[in-house]
């Protein structure tokens, strides 16, 4: 996601942050997330 406010929403659905980055020469940030497969 590129919106920090969305992180809690994604975490609610089981996503975890695996990396984050600031885009050079800008104020943009990005977070990479993953959700592990649920065993049913």
N, C-alpha and C positions, 0 to 999 in steps of 0.2 A: 504494500500500500504506500501511497505517497502522502497520506493524510494521517498525522499522528493521532488524531481523535478516533480513527477507525481501529486502532490497535486493540482496545478493550473489547470491541465487537467481535473481532476475529478470535481473540483469546476465549471469549465466551463459547465459540463454536469449536474449540479444541486446537486452534492454531498456536504455534510457538514461533517466536522470532528466532531466526537462525543467523541473520546478518543485518546490518544497517549501514547506510552510506550517505555521505553528503555529496551532492553533485558539485563538482568544481566550478568555480566562477559563478555560482548562483546561491540562492538561499534554499534550494530544493533539497529535500531529504527523501530517502526511500528505505523501506523495511522489507526484507525477504522473510517469508513465513512458510511453515510446513505444518501439515496436519497428519499425524500418524494414523494408519489404518486401524479402525476399531474391530476387534474380534467379537463376533456375534455369537 
